[in-house]
Amino acid sequence: MTLTTLDPKSALVVIDLQQGIVAMDTAPHASADVVSRSAALAEAFRAQGLPVVLVRVSGGPAVPGRIEAAGGSRTRPEGWDVVVDELAPLGDVVVTKRNWGAFYGTDLDLQLRRRGVTQIVLTGIATSIGVESTARAAHEHGYHVTFATDAMADRSAENHQHSVDQIFPRLGERGTTAGVLELLASTR
């Protein structure tokens, strides 16, 4: 997986690294590793004066439509939607979503465009749900998309790998946290 470039106006977009999500079992990377790698990226982006967007999912009614899967609106424990301490907002943009993807029904696109952002680097949980949905919309909105694939995880390794191998190459470039950090340091 080779990364080619980071635009001068790139942003880190971190998906759903909040108390209730990181408490789940994840694969192929432990949620603690995803948090640690995402925090390292956030620190580097902040140091370069680049935006960090922390996306969280919270409350509200379920999206309309018939589904067979269990879930939807249910009572969550107190603090379920609080961003993990390692990524506590430090002047960052915080976006609250009520759907899988971070663009629909939020001001994410507006926040990015106000800052002149042309490229996003994605991390988070779950690879095949929140990250993939956000990546698809970012691509449709004309952003260059980069995936730090070792800074994301899913409920199963198979779901994660399907997104990484089959979907992400059609939407952007894939790499590791170390690769993004190296590219960030070399282009600034």
Phi, psi and omega per residue, in radians:
M1 nan 2.013 -3.084
T2 -1.998 2.237 3.022
L3 -1.620 2.418 -3.108
T4 -1.718 -0.713 -3.053
T5 -2.864 2.776 2.928
L6 -2.065 2.233 3.100
D7 -1.087 2.646 3.079
P8 -1.008 -0.481 3.140
K9 -1.944 1.118 3.090
S10 -1.679 2.740 3.068
A11 -2.358 2.567 2.996
L12 -1.596 2.249 3.099
V13 -2.096 1.998 -3.063
V14 -1.820 2.128 -3.035
I15 -1.743 2.068 2.881
D16 1.006 0.604 3.043
L17 -1.534 1.386 -3.062
Q18 -2.266 2.853 -3.000
Q19 -0.859 -0.876 -3.061
G20 -1.232 -0.484 -3.135
I21 -1.439 -0.792 -3.098
V22 -1.225 -0.227 3.087
A23 -1.306 -0.264 -3.137
M24 -1.325 2.728 2.972
D25 -1.276 2.346 -3.119
T26 -2.292 2.821 3.118
A27 -2.603 2.746 -0.097
P28 -1.385 -0.044 3.141
H29 -1.976 2.438 3.060
A30 -1.147 2.554 -3.127
S31 -1.031 -0.587 3.106
A32 -1.082 -0.640 3.102
D33 -1.221 -0.684 3.099
V34 -1.092 -0.766 3.113
V35 -1.090 -0.822 -3.120
S36 -1.054 -0.801 -3.138
R37 -1.186 -0.692 3.110
S38 -1.145 -0.670 3.110
A39 -1.134 -0.675 3.095
A40 -1.112 -0.728 3.097
L41 -1.137 -0.755 -3.140
A42 -1.050 -0.761 3.117
E43 -1.058 -0.755 -3.135
A44 -1.183 -0.728 3.115
F45 -1.113 -0.782 3.124
R46 -1.058 -0.742 -3.128
A47 -1.080 -0.507 3.112
Q48 -1.566 0.039 -3.131
G49 1.299 0.371 -3.140
L50 -1.712 2.586 -3.079
P51 -1.172 2.513 2.978
V52 -2.073 2.234 3.126
V53 -2.006 2.110 3.105
L54 -1.798 1.995 -3.111
V55 -1.777 2.349 3.069
R56 -2.312 2.646 3.082
V57 -1.814 2.391 -3.085
S58 -2.649 2.539 2.947
G59 0.468 -2.756 3.113
G60 1.361 2.918 3.134
P61 -1.234 2.706 3.074
A62 -1.151 2.685 3.085
V63 -1.103 2.391 -3.112
P64 -1.163 2.735 3.126
G65 2.208 2.664 -3.138
R66 -1.485 2.308 3.054
I67 -2.383 2.710 3.106
E68 -1.581 -0.421 -3.075
A69 -1.247 2.565 3.054
A70 -1.203 2.777 3.099
G71 2.288 -2.374 -3.105
G72 1.405 -2.598 -3.134
S73 -1.301 2.174 3.049
R74 -2.629 2.779 -3.141
T75 -1.306 2.257 3.129
R76 -1.840 2.669 3.095
P77 -1.146 2.694 3.087
E78 -0.958 2.316 3.107
G79 1.456 0.030 -3.118
W80 -0.983 -0.626 -3.029
D81 -1.740 0.261 -3.136
V82 -1.475 2.269 3.101
V83 -1.042 2.418 -3.108
V84 -1.031 2.628 -3.082
D85 -0.999 -0.656 -3.113
E86 -1.074 -0.355 3.132
L87 -2.077 0.424 -3.140
A88 -0.885 2.301 -3.085
P89 -1.008 2.232 3.088
L90 -2.096 1.201 -3.069
G91 1.372 0.218 -3.122
D92 -1.409 2.850 3.011
V93 -1.400 2.282 3.066
V94 -2.002 2.186 -3.136
V95 -2.029 2.248 3.083
T96 -1.848 2.155 -3.133
K97 -1.982 2.830 3.121
R98 -2.175 0.117 -3.100
N99 -2.236 -3.111 3.095
W100 -1.136 -0.877 -3.059
G101 -1.537 2.692 -3.070
A102 -1.518 -0.117 -3.129
F103 -1.577 -0.802 -3.044
Y104 -1.144 2.178 3.058
G105 1.299 0.264 3.113
T106 -2.241 3.117 3.082
D107 -1.780 0.382 -3.093
L108 -1.005 -0.883 -3.124
D109 -1.028 -0.759 3.109
L110 -1.059 -0.791 3.138
Q111 -1.072 -0.741 3.139
L112 -1.185 -0.803 -3.101
R113 -1.144 -0.647 3.089
R114 -1.030 -0.509 -3.114
R115 -1.679 0.054 3.109
G116 1.279 0.325 -3.079
V117 -1.177 2.329 3.105
T118 -2.050 -0.218 -3.108
Q119 -2.480 2.475 3.035
I120 -2.121 2.521 2.998
V121 -1.882 2.167 -3.056
L122 -1.827 2.449 2.977
T123 -2.447 2.955 2.987
G124 2.357 -2.999 -3.121
I125 -2.330 2.282 0.147
A126 -1.843 2.434 -3.081
T127 -0.888 -0.867 -3.015
S128 -1.472 -0.063 -3.113
I129 -2.044 -1.494 -3.075
G130 -1.111 -0.766 -3.114
V131 -1.184 -0.871 -3.112
E132 -1.105 -0.752 3.128
S133 -1.076 -0.736 3.113
T134 -1.156 -0.718 3.134
A135 -1.097 -0.750 3.131
R136 -1.051 -0.804 -3.136
A137 -1.180 -0.674 3.111
A138 -1.052 -0.785 3.110
H139 -1.058 -0.772 3.126
E140 -1.141 -0.497 3.100
H141 -1.467 -0.019 3.057
G142 1.583 0.216 3.093
Y143 -1.451 2.557 2.917
H144 -1.315 2.389 -3.057
V145 -2.084 2.325 3.054
T146 -2.201 2.424 -3.111
F147 -1.988 2.139 2.981
A148 -1.580 1.534 -2.913
T149 -1.200 -0.335 3.062
D150 -1.562 0.023 3.071
A151 -1.946 0.557 3.053
M152 -2.585 2.746 -3.138
A153 -2.721 3.005 -3.075
D154 -2.453 -3.108 3.077
R155 -1.273 -0.390 3.078
S156 -2.476 2.617 3.112
A157 -1.104 -0.601 -3.134
E158 -1.119 -0.780 3.111
N159 -1.084 -0.791 3.115
H160 -1.010 -0.891 -3.045
Q161 -1.144 -0.623 3.100
H162 -1.063 -0.815 3.115
S163 -1.078 -0.823 -3.084
V164 -1.094 -0.774 -3.041
D165 -1.520 -0.594 -3.008
Q166 -1.803 -0.624 -3.036
I167 -1.720 -0.871 -3.020
F168 -1.030 -0.676 3.125
P169 -1.066 -0.379 3.111
R170 -1.450 -0.222 -3.048
L171 -1.977 -0.360 -3.080
G172 -3.141 -2.714 -3.130
E173 -1.907 2.535 -3.140
R174 -1.931 2.577 3.080
G175 -2.891 -3.007 3.123
T176 -1.821 2.945 3.054
T177 -1.010 -0.804 3.134
A178 -1.040 -0.712 3.125
G179 -1.121 -0.726 3.108
V180 -1.153 -0.760 3.135
L181 -1.087 -0.716 3.122
E182 -1.121 -0.797 3.128
L183 -1.128 -0.697 3.116
L184 -1.078 -0.768 -3.136
A185 -1.184 -0.637 -3.060
S186 -1.415 -0.326 -3.105
T187 -1.786 0.069 -3.116
R188 -1.944 nan nan
